Amino acid sequence: MPLIEDVKRVCDRLAPLGWRDLLLAHGLDITATNLKQELTKELPNINRNISGFEDFAGEGKRGIEAGNPARSLLFHAFASPNVVLNAQSTNSQAYPTLAELEIIENFVYGVQPPSWEDLQVRAQGQLLAIVVFASEYRPGAETVQRKHADMCFSRTGVARVGTAEPLYDARLRGFLPFVEGDIHAFRVLPARYSAYVAVQRKGNRSIFGPMRFQPGDSSQPGDNSREFWVPLHKLFNGRECIRGLNLQVTLATGHVNEKLRRIHLELRKTGWNTGWSEPDLSNPPFIFTQGIAEFTTKPDFGSGLLVPVVHSNLVEAATYKGKVLTFRVPQDNREEQGERLSSSLRIPLNGPEYVHVRHKVLANGEVESLNNQKDVEGAVQKGGYDAVHYLDFTGDGWVEAVCPELAVAIPRRVPAYSLVTAPDFFPNCDQRELLEWTEQSVPQRLRENLWRIPPETLSDDRIAPNLQLKGANFRPEDKTVTAIVSLPFKGTVRQMPLNGSPTMRHAYLPDAAAGLFAPGWDIGTVVSESGEEHLATYRLGSPFPEDSKLCAALSTFWPAVAPDAARTFQPNPAWPTVSPLTDEEIGQTGNLPWDGIPGPRRVTQNGKNLIEYADLAHADYVESSLQKKFSLSLTGRVDVREYEARVLAMAKVYEVLNITPDQRGQWSVFSFRQVQPTDSELKQAQTQTGTTVVGSIYRFEIYRYGNSSPNPDDFRKQWVEIQETVTLFVTPLNVLLKRNNDAWRRA
């Protein structure tokens, strides 16, 4: 069937739902008898004042512009999350499915298909290959050049694990993680891949990027000297893709999780007998390739959508040969045999950095939780016991395209790097947005005191993908795999008005993922036997909640858009709060802590006021996961502007109290919440200071702490002395504060 017939079918379904009227306002009739002629004619009266069309490319003048989705009005209307209908805007059926968007996209490339010779000319003599990209159509503010709404491409896609099937919100043109009626469930979040004829070129900021172009310095080369694969033409099935050829394009994929295997390999290098060796270490669950991610076959999702496999829980106990899988925990603290951090085993080199070892298997087969021992850290430190291995279903892999009809003309095939990572507890905040705000909006005096390292995105990193993935054939020199590029710009491109409202959907390109910290939230780095540094998911925690606990608690070192749980646990002078969670989000009020561990509370002992915390060493995110206590119900409501406002408000608190970066560790946030203008305490503060505050108002209660000690009746809790308390109301323009029981004053 010709592509235009598929396009007509899509238009016929959507036209009566409001799309015909919307597009007629631009002079485009999607019910025209000769639809191809209608879609390819010039449209002199495109109305970019209509909401959602402000950032449609200024050079766009047709419903379909051959080879250019961004200049195709029909594609923009259907694909942009900013284009919504009026009367039926809440009806998901009134919007195109992913499969229908794919039909329109293919028609953009197939309406005037190039010949093989045409593509050679476009390549200008440079190397061509069949390359797989993850791609998204984004509003102009989120694109590579930020000129207009555009397609964005990366050779890395980021999908996320979950416990429920994916949910596509057609109005948002994206996937959502929430499960209605189940606050402790997480939907899997897919990534979409497609094959392209691509050319290899050195970075060019104004032509194709990459996004956040790196100029380079004396320590490293810039993007103008690095090689990037740049898409030229999308590949799809049939005779209308490349003139004179009948293509059959298929995508193949493979993923691996080898965390358990790597634990044993690294410990055995030190001479420690973990209880397991080859050939067992090459069998599941030490290493497994099934149950991680698969291409969906659901018709409405179209082709190329890689979906993580749904599991009943985010983690589970590993079994082998019908028994619970255990391993022998090292007996001493020699670094080469794995050191300890808090109550985790730490693998310093090429295995999971943090390993859960707190479920001890007794001689009779029963499992004892070391969290029930007063000195859990000492028990882990001593080692010499068998601990239960736990699995998660994260992994990394590859996506490759096969097209027999082009095998001779373009013999080189370059796969995409596929990450299947942990859930995102702030799905409406992207790492790139946080980084750009930090760089461009935060005053320097505050910026220098926020994080120890910048909140970089994965797309900013220049490092090879996992070189040890079998079947992927990744190359050590391929260090731009996570970069984001566009189709090559042609000629002068007008700057269109950009919409400042962030897109509320799962973003699966790597600018929404955290960069490399040590190791990071989404990915880590290892060194191969040949000495090449590369990305690998097996460097993250085993299972991932073990890593999440430390990432969340060590707030200032982990500048990811991730929960900052520093104030959930007893104060640590090295890790003060940076982006506070509210009292409700940590379960200090209400009953829904994001991690299942309620926040601190005031207690009185022998007439002395204390703060009681959950003890960090006894806190167990693996147990929280097994008991299904994690929730993004509250954190998922936070958008990037709210996240930024919290970071800025916290920085202002430290500034007005003259707390230097070196002194921040002496203070802890006890309470943080947003208040309304009607709050009685706020009214008192305004009266005493003669100040009226406006805008978002945050109430902080922070204190300078003294000694800490275990609760004598519950060693899983810590009591912390209060030396001085400061209460503050913080707005973008004003700070009101009082120390202890003093009067309120304006800072």
C-alpha atoms as one frame of an Amber mdcrd trajectory, in Angstrom:
protein
   0.000   0.000   0.000   1.417   3.437  -0.924   2.412   5.621   2.017  -0.127
   8.280   1.050  -2.915   5.774   1.664  -1.673   5.251   5.210  -1.420   9.015
   5.660  -4.987   9.411   4.393  -6.196   6.822   6.890  -4.564   8.764   9.736
  -6.004  12.066   8.545  -9.466  10.598   8.059  -9.524   9.361  11.653  -8.276
  12.579  13.199  -9.965  15.157  10.949 -13.426  15.078  12.599 -11.880  15.217
  16.080 -10.767  18.820  15.605  -7.654  18.486  13.473  -9.287  19.512  10.194
 -10.462  22.795  11.680  -7.130  23.436  13.402  -5.128  22.889  10.230  -7.590
  24.792   8.033  -6.600  27.857  10.051  -3.215  27.503   8.326  -4.707  26.830
   4.901  -4.188  23.046   5.006  -7.158  20.740   4.370  -6.394  17.191   5.515
  -9.653  15.957   3.959  -8.702  17.106   0.446  -9.404  14.625  -2.348  -5.847
  14.849  -3.666  -4.161  14.675  -0.277  -0.596  14.405  -1.557  -0.994  17.549
  -3.626  -2.568  19.329  -0.667   0.235  18.329   1.682   3.027  19.389  -0.670
   1.620  22.713  -1.862   2.945  25.982  -0.452   0.944  27.437   2.425   1.234
  31.236   2.361  -0.910  31.821   5.451   0.545  29.636   8.195  -0.603  31.234
  11.450   2.194  30.985  14.006   0.133  32.966  16.503  -1.970  29.892  17.200
  -0.885  28.220  20.419   1.638  25.461  19.803   2.721  26.786  16.411   4.858
  29.670  17.686   8.016  27.578  17.386   7.174  25.898  14.080  10.187  26.467
  11.815  10.079  29.837  10.077  11.267  28.154   6.885   8.356  25.693   6.974
   5.820  26.406   4.240   4.176  23.058   3.473   2.178  20.392   5.202   4.971
  17.972   4.288   8.476  19.160   3.410  10.475  16.338   1.846  13.154  15.048
   4.201  12.527  17.656   6.907  10.076  16.896   9.743  10.671  20.259  11.437
   9.522  22.127   8.311   6.456  19.907   7.835   3.367  21.572   9.315   1.356
  18.352   9.530   4.127  16.531  11.357   4.646  19.446  13.754   0.938  19.627
  14.526   0.683  15.923  15.238   4.037  15.482  17.024   4.536  18.610  19.133
   3.364  18.262  22.753   2.570  21.979  22.695  -0.128  21.568  20.035  -3.399
  20.676  21.724  -7.014  20.701  20.686  -9.609  22.735  22.521 -12.961  21.064
  23.008 -11.559  17.545  23.032  -8.121  18.263  24.448  -8.611  15.802  27.322
  -9.653  12.982  24.989  -6.555  10.884  24.392  -8.220   9.230  21.395  -8.328
  12.615  19.668  -4.551  12.607  19.283  -2.316  10.513  17.020  -0.904   7.231
  18.263   2.807   6.516  18.042   2.121   4.295  15.038   0.262   7.129  13.302
   3.095   9.566  14.024   5.481   7.051  12.488   3.383   6.958   9.321   3.537
  10.740   8.978   7.269  10.756   9.734   7.962   8.091   7.108   5.943  10.061
   4.574   8.138  13.110   5.230  11.133  11.059   4.082   9.222   9.135   1.414
   7.177  11.816  -0.327  10.165  12.545  -2.582  12.553   9.656  -1.942  16.222
  10.188  -2.743  18.256   7.776  -4.810  21.391   6.175  -3.461  23.372   8.616
  -5.568  21.493  11.552  -4.014  22.546  10.393  -0.558  26.162  10.096  -1.672
  26.081  13.699  -2.838  24.588  14.821   0.483  27.431  13.062   2.296  29.964
  15.210   0.425  32.417  12.341   0.199  32.380  11.595   3.927  31.903   8.188
   5.537  28.358   6.774   5.428  26.838   4.081   7.627  23.497   2.685   8.697
  23.192   4.131  12.181  20.543   3.621  14.843  19.385   6.656  16.811  16.964
   7.272  19.632  14.939  10.292  18.565  12.348  12.748  19.881  10.467  15.666
  18.357  10.833  18.490  20.852   9.658  22.060  21.405  12.218  24.632  20.322
  13.575  25.374  23.794  14.638  21.737  24.207  16.400  21.257  20.867  20.030
  21.318  19.768  20.193  24.815  18.222  17.096  26.174  20.015  15.887  27.867
  16.844  12.555  26.068  16.427  10.821  22.803  17.257  12.927  20.011  15.845
  13.920  16.373  15.861  16.695  15.497  18.298  18.847  12.402  17.855  21.230
  10.480  20.071  22.957   7.158  19.687  22.060   6.485  23.315  18.548   5.874
  24.599  17.510   5.729  28.248  14.625   3.464  29.243  13.595   2.892  32.865
  12.497  -0.201  34.752   9.138  -0.574  36.453   6.404  -2.783  37.822   3.560
  -1.883  35.423   2.976  -1.726  31.676   3.835   1.480  29.779   1.237   4.230
  29.505   1.333   6.517  26.470  -0.354   9.881  26.923  -1.188  10.885  23.371
  -1.952  14.476  24.355   1.541  14.859  25.839   3.060  12.733  23.050   4.946
  10.765  25.638   4.994   8.148  28.360   4.164   8.651  32.031   5.396   6.651
  35.051   2.337   6.942  37.287  -0.155   4.149  37.965  -3.583   5.426  38.920
  -4.782   3.821  42.132  -1.376   2.399  43.104   0.966   4.937  44.683   3.770
   2.395  45.045   3.843   1.210  41.422   6.149   2.408  38.646   5.364   2.135
  34.967   8.203   1.087  32.710   9.389   3.937  30.499  10.428   3.021  26.927
  12.813   4.514  24.380  12.168   4.728  20.635  14.827   3.822  18.063  15.016
   4.201  14.284  17.582   3.503  11.570  19.099   6.238   9.416  21.618   6.649
   6.678  24.111   8.812   8.539  27.361  10.581   7.802  30.355  10.985  10.095
  31.419  14.589  10.567  33.317  16.737  13.007  31.132  18.768  15.336  29.625
  21.934  13.893  27.680  24.086  16.349  25.502  25.899  13.800  24.807  22.985
  11.435  23.971  19.942  13.560  25.524  20.495  16.972  25.955  18.630  19.194
  23.742  20.052  21.919  25.734  22.010  24.505  28.684  22.221  22.134  31.987
  21.827  23.979  34.709  24.233  22.796  37.528  22.280  24.412  40.542  23.526
  26.334  44.149  22.632  27.083  43.084  19.456  28.884  40.765  17.971  26.258
  39.736  18.447  22.626  36.607  20.322  21.665  33.633  18.995  19.732  34.923
  20.680  16.581  37.645  18.014  16.486  35.475  15.063  17.516  33.600  12.775
  15.131  29.795  12.560  15.308  27.330  10.448  13.371  24.743  12.768  11.823
  21.437  11.458  10.390  20.670  12.241   6.757  17.718  10.046   5.810  15.418
   7.736   7.748  15.175   4.098   6.677  11.863   2.234   6.623  10.239  -0.664
   4.791   9.048  -0.482   1.209   9.772   1.103  -2.156   9.275   4.729  -1.091
  12.303   5.115   1.173  15.143   5.069  -1.381  14.229   5.374  -5.043  14.719
   2.156  -6.982  14.980  -0.097  -3.905  12.458  -2.162  -1.962  13.853  -2.017
   1.569  13.267  -4.367   4.461  14.589  -2.806   7.664  14.655  -4.678  10.948
  16.012  -3.723  14.354  17.796  -6.228  16.566  18.658  -5.717  20.209  20.474
  -7.372  23.072  20.928  -6.417  26.734  22.868  -7.821  29.640  22.922  -7.562
  33.409  26.155  -8.960  34.829  26.337  -7.254  38.207  26.540 -10.463  40.228
  29.180 -11.936  37.964  31.323  -8.818  38.262  31.134  -8.886  42.062  32.627
 -12.373  42.092  35.230 -11.676  39.419  36.522  -8.617  41.245  36.618 -10.289
  44.658  38.263 -13.411  43.259  41.044 -11.277  41.767  42.055 -10.478  45.337
  42.217 -14.152  46.269  38.926 -14.119  48.150  36.806 -17.240  47.649  33.229
 -16.029  47.251  31.936 -19.576  46.999  31.421 -19.448  43.229  33.616 -19.775
  40.144  33.337 -20.681  36.470  31.389 -22.132  34.778  28.677 -21.037  37.246
  29.604 -17.369  36.928  28.697 -17.448  33.240  25.176 -18.694  33.966  22.036
 -16.775  34.983  21.504 -15.033  37.345  25.188 -14.103  37.633  24.826 -12.832
  34.100  21.529 -12.758  32.204  20.179 -11.366  28.961  16.475 -12.187  29.209
  13.844 -10.196  31.060  15.516  -6.790  30.618  13.975  -5.088  27.561  12.227
  -6.062  24.327  10.715  -4.389  21.285   6.971  -4.118  21.700   4.628  -5.657
  19.143   1.588  -3.580  20.143   0.231  -2.040  16.918  -0.486   1.410  18.388
   3.146   1.779  19.469   4.533   1.375  15.957   8.025   0.004  15.364  11.271
   0.528  17.231   9.819   1.079  20.710  12.073  -0.668  23.222  10.146  -1.447
  26.416  11.678  -2.709  29.676  10.174  -6.007  30.774   7.650  -5.563  33.583
   8.477  -7.346  36.845   6.353  -7.633  39.969   9.054  -5.912  41.993  12.011
  -3.674  41.255  14.347  -6.156  42.966  14.129  -9.776  44.016  16.257 -12.392
  45.711  18.419 -14.260  43.203  18.031 -18.015  42.896  20.334 -20.575  41.300
  19.669 -24.267  40.792  16.480 -24.003  42.808  18.049 -22.331  45.847  18.509
 -18.789  47.095  21.827 -17.546  45.740  24.354 -16.417  48.346  27.999 -15.429
  48.423  30.703 -15.268  51.045  31.273 -11.705  52.269  34.981 -10.784  52.620
  36.331 -11.081  56.135  38.477  -7.992  56.383  38.652  -4.431  55.199  41.557
  -4.626  52.800  40.687  -2.251  49.994  41.563  -4.760  47.320  38.937  -7.119
  48.759  36.234  -4.482  48.934  35.896  -1.736  51.483  32.727  -0.717  53.312
  30.775   2.511  53.107  28.064   2.802  55.725  26.688  -0.742  55.839  27.376
  -1.592  52.192  30.216  -3.601  50.692  32.125  -1.380  48.289  33.846  -2.781
  45.204  36.478  -0.175  44.280  37.160  -1.118  40.657  35.255  -2.909  37.895
  32.211  -4.235  39.694  29.095  -2.736  41.279  30.387   0.018  43.529  27.967
  -0.746  46.374  26.664  -4.223  47.202  23.867  -5.163  49.588  25.217  -7.664
  52.133  22.892  -7.221  55.120  20.750 -10.345  54.727  22.783 -13.127  56.315
  21.884 -16.755  55.615  22.195 -18.965  58.695  23.262 -22.606  58.760  19.615
 -23.723  58.929  18.771 -21.719  55.805  16.927 -18.947  57.587  17.714 -15.344
  56.672  18.772 -12.917  59.386  18.627  -9.194  58.704  21.781  -7.594  60.051
  19.754  -4.398  60.258  18.390  -5.904  63.476  21.856  -5.868  65.026  22.962
  -2.790  66.913  26.355  -2.698  65.223  25.286  -3.482  61.675  28.381  -1.761
  60.298  30.614  -3.875  62.507  28.876  -7.058  61.382  29.370  -6.126  57.742
  32.936  -5.081  58.464  33.718  -8.417  60.078  32.335 -10.363  57.102  32.874
 -14.084  56.853  29.194 -14.933  56.391  26.937 -15.867  53.489  24.744 -13.023
  52.227  21.737 -13.187  49.911  22.322 -11.883  46.399  19.621  -9.584  45.031
  18.787  -8.931  41.398  17.540  -5.841  39.678  16.479  -5.740  36.048  18.576
  -2.856  34.806  21.174  -3.387  32.112  22.837  -2.003  29.035  22.918  -3.213
  25.476  22.724  -2.314  21.828  20.194  -1.738  19.057  21.323  -2.523  15.521
  19.636  -2.145  12.135  19.756  -4.768   9.402  18.873  -3.864   5.813  19.955
  -6.521   3.253  19.205  -4.265   0.280  21.857  -1.770   1.455  24.408  -4.293
   2.698  26.747  -3.716  -0.238  26.195   0.013  -0.733  26.573   0.751   2.992
  28.371  -2.170   4.629  29.045  -0.418   7.932  26.343  -0.643  10.585  26.660
   1.396  13.783  24.459   0.355  16.713  22.869   2.566  19.330  23.751   2.172
  22.994  20.709   1.224  25.053  20.454   1.889  28.783  17.780   0.325  30.966
  18.127   2.175  34.233  16.508   2.848  37.597  13.223   4.744  38.004  13.264
   8.517  37.895  11.710   9.986  41.038  11.485  13.428  39.415  10.047  12.571
  35.985   9.095  16.197  35.308  12.645  17.501  35.846  15.427  16.942  33.342
  19.132  17.070  34.101  19.860  19.471  31.227  17.305  21.985  32.480  18.919
  21.968  35.930  22.395  22.394  34.444  21.427  25.277  32.162  19.646  27.059
  35.003  22.696  26.619  37.223  25.027  27.990  34.557  22.904  30.852  33.261
  20.593  32.001  36.061  22.127  31.320  39.462  24.317  34.182  40.749  27.962
  33.190  40.863  28.221  33.776  44.618  25.544  31.097  45.105  26.508  28.830
  42.223  29.973  28.157  43.559  28.495  26.885  46.817  25.793  24.566  45.505
  27.524  21.356  44.404  31.046  20.055  44.612  30.916  19.244  40.903  28.572
  20.679  38.221  25.255  18.877  37.592  26.318  17.629  34.158  24.136  15.562
  31.871  25.027  12.230  30.328  24.843  13.876  26.900  27.777  16.099  27.916
  30.079  13.156  28.590  32.534  12.109  25.898  33.286   8.482  26.628  32.869
   5.193  24.768  29.880   2.880  25.335  30.287  -0.502  26.993  33.111  -2.038
  24.943  32.579  -5.425  26.564  29.054  -5.985  25.248  29.127  -9.103  23.101
  27.654  -8.573  19.656  27.660  -4.783  19.847  31.065  -4.167  18.247  31.428
  -0.754  19.859  34.777   0.934  19.270  37.078   2.633  21.816  37.323   5.776
  19.691  33.526   6.133  19.660  33.382   8.743  22.419  30.382  10.771  21.209
  27.759   8.055  21.597  25.749   9.993  24.206  25.788  13.324  22.333  22.578
  14.810  20.903  22.526  16.122  17.331  20.009  17.383  14.787  19.506  16.903
  11.084  21.952  19.212   9.279  20.617  22.759   8.999  20.467  24.222   5.505
  20.912  27.923   4.874  19.924  30.694   7.254  17.510  29.582   9.962  15.231
  32.097  11.666  14.981  32.325  15.432  11.412  31.466  16.420   9.736  32.366
  19.735  10.441  29.663  22.302   7.918  28.358  24.799   9.293  28.385  28.340
   7.001  25.727  29.785   8.818  22.420  30.246   7.509  19.254  28.633   5.795
  16.947  31.129   6.641  13.530  29.711   9.370  10.914  29.963  12.428  12.076
  28.040  14.576   9.171  26.879  17.507  11.030  25.368  20.623  11.339  27.551
  20.262  15.036  28.374  17.531  13.884  30.764  19.938  11.468  32.451  22.554
  12.217  35.073  26.191  12.390  34.073  29.107  10.580  35.643  29.601  11.384
  39.301  31.187   8.403  41.090  29.724   6.418  39.485  26.364   8.151  39.022
  22.619   7.645  39.154  22.066   6.205  35.658  25.452   4.895  34.502  29.027
   4.334  35.663  32.448   3.880  34.121  34.911   1.007  34.207  38.254   0.220
  32.590  38.549  -2.728  30.218  41.410  -5.224  30.327  43.015  -3.328  27.452
  42.966  -0.136  29.513  40.053   1.624  27.789  37.623   3.547  29.980  33.998
   3.060  28.986  30.423   3.252  30.237  28.790   0.275  31.952  25.639  -0.178
  34.010  27.234  -2.974  36.038  29.251  -0.316  37.852  26.081   0.814  39.656
  24.771  -0.659  42.901  23.790  -4.299  43.288  20.885  -4.022  43.330  20.348
  -0.396  42.283  18.506   0.699  45.496  21.784   0.151  47.362  23.282   2.870
  45.190  20.151   5.041  45.387  20.413   5.229  49.177  23.926   6.635  49.067
  23.212   8.915  46.100  20.243  10.403  47.950  21.999  10.715  51.303  25.235
  12.191  49.934  23.394  15.170  48.516  26.117  17.641  47.616  28.354  15.180
  45.822  25.561  13.827  43.610  24.199  16.809  41.665  21.587  14.735  39.846
  17.898  15.522  39.590  17.280  12.916  42.250  15.924  12.882  45.804  18.090
  14.695  48.351  17.586  12.599  51.473  20.334  14.219  53.528  17.838  15.453
  56.127  16.060  12.104  56.430  19.038  10.668  58.323  21.226  11.936  61.151
  23.390  14.896  60.077  26.636  14.166  58.290  29.036  17.123  58.291  30.216
  16.253  54.784  26.758  16.118  53.191  24.408  19.017  54.024  21.072  19.466
  52.260  21.132  21.076  48.805  17.654  20.511  47.323  15.331  19.772  50.231
  12.416  17.414  50.028   9.304  18.665  51.797   8.099  17.327  55.128   5.357
  15.480  53.266   7.719  13.976  50.669   9.914  12.401  53.360   6.954  11.253
  55.456   7.627  13.694  58.278   3.987  14.629  57.855   1.485  12.312  56.235
   2.370   8.702  55.571   4.015   8.605  52.148   7.810   8.976  52.352   9.296
   8.570  48.889  11.708   5.888  50.141   9.476   4.265  52.758  11.563   5.716
  55.614   9.789   8.436  57.663  11.690  11.650  58.284  12.894  13.059  61.608
  10.742  14.070  64.572  11.192  15.984  67.809  11.476  14.037  71.047  12.116
  15.030  74.653  14.442  13.047  76.906  15.092  14.084  80.498  13.714  17.519
  79.721  16.027  17.964  76.757  14.747  18.541  73.217  16.270  16.233  70.623
  15.733  15.304  66.978  15.200  11.615  66.284  16.313  10.193  62.941  16.324
   6.888  61.157  19.922   5.677  61.392  21.594   5.708  57.971  23.492   2.461
  58.510  20.276   0.613  59.408  18.218   2.174  56.612  17.739  -0.403  53.880
  16.441   0.640  50.467  16.509  -2.968  49.290  14.049  -3.831  52.041  11.976
  -0.780  51.087  11.857  -2.089  47.540  11.026  -5.656  48.553   8.182  -4.314
  50.688   7.049  -1.992  47.864   7.450   1.168  49.906   9.017   3.373  47.242
   6.700   5.971  45.713   6.949   8.794  43.198   3.404   9.931  43.952   4.636
  13.147  45.599   8.046  13.761  44.039   6.491  13.167  40.618   4.482  16.375
  41.025   7.624  18.507  41.214   8.524  20.249  37.973  11.909  21.708  37.131
  10.957  25.250  38.178   9.930  24.008  41.624  13.116  21.946  41.900  15.214
  24.983  40.990  13.297  27.180  43.428  14.102  24.774  46.249  17.805  24.728
  45.419  17.895  28.526  45.292  15.920  28.915  48.528  18.281  26.546  50.349
  21.282  28.467  49.049  19.721  31.728  50.263  19.269  30.262  53.738  22.961
  29.456  53.969  23.840  32.892  52.587  21.710  35.030  54.931  22.993  33.092
  57.939  26.587  33.614  56.764  27.099  29.861  56.703  30.112  29.214  54.490
  30.490  26.002  52.478  32.858  24.708  55.145  30.304  25.466  57.863  27.206
  24.045  56.171  27.940  20.621  57.576  27.391  21.992  61.092  23.728  22.666
  60.310  20.831  20.403  59.397  17.391  21.091  57.930  14.726  19.777  60.279
  11.625  21.015  58.456  10.896  22.328  54.972   7.517  23.071  53.444   5.692
  25.559  51.272   3.213  27.773  53.126   0.236  29.864  52.118  -0.111  33.616
  52.819  -2.768  32.741  55.416  -0.267  30.837  57.591  -0.530  32.257  61.147
   3.207  32.097  61.840   3.929  33.873  58.556   1.449  36.609  59.449   3.238
  37.107  62.760   6.598  37.312  60.990   5.285  39.887  58.529   3.753  41.970
  61.315   6.926  41.992  63.398   9.124  42.884  60.408   6.709  45.238  58.661
   7.159  43.204  55.503   4.660  41.732  53.073   6.050  38.772  51.156   4.725
  37.616  47.797   5.311  34.691  45.484   6.146  31.156  46.513   6.890  31.054
  50.231   9.015  28.340  51.813   9.324  27.752  55.535  12.642  26.339  56.757
  13.565  25.198  60.209  17.266  24.468  60.460  19.415  23.867  63.478  23.033
  23.669  64.516  23.485  20.234  65.955  25.532  18.761  68.756  26.316  15.202
  69.700  24.362  12.211  68.459  23.701   8.882  70.108  21.537   5.821  69.495
  18.049   5.777  70.958  18.568   3.425  73.945  15.227   1.761  73.240  15.678
   1.474  69.456  19.200   1.374  68.043  17.790   1.862  64.534  17.126   5.465
  65.542  19.587   8.242  66.339  19.065  11.126  68.759  20.743  14.414  67.885
  21.213  17.381  70.210  19.940  20.841  69.244  22.337  23.704  69.899  20.622
  26.509  67.996  17.481  26.772  65.885  16.655  29.214  63.099  13.243  29.478
  61.444  12.991  31.237  58.090  10.414  32.228  55.511  12.078  32.453  52.112
  10.679  33.988  48.928  12.468  34.949  45.713  12.820  38.513  47.077  12.727
  38.350  50.867  13.949  36.295  53.792  12.396  36.626  57.260  14.070  34.808
  60.127  14.180  34.323  63.851  16.800  32.609  65.981  15.524  30.330  68.721
  12.702  32.268  70.449  13.843  35.749  69.415  11.635  38.156  67.497  11.313
  37.924  63.730  13.574  40.131  61.645  14.185  40.748  57.984  17.468  39.382
  56.664
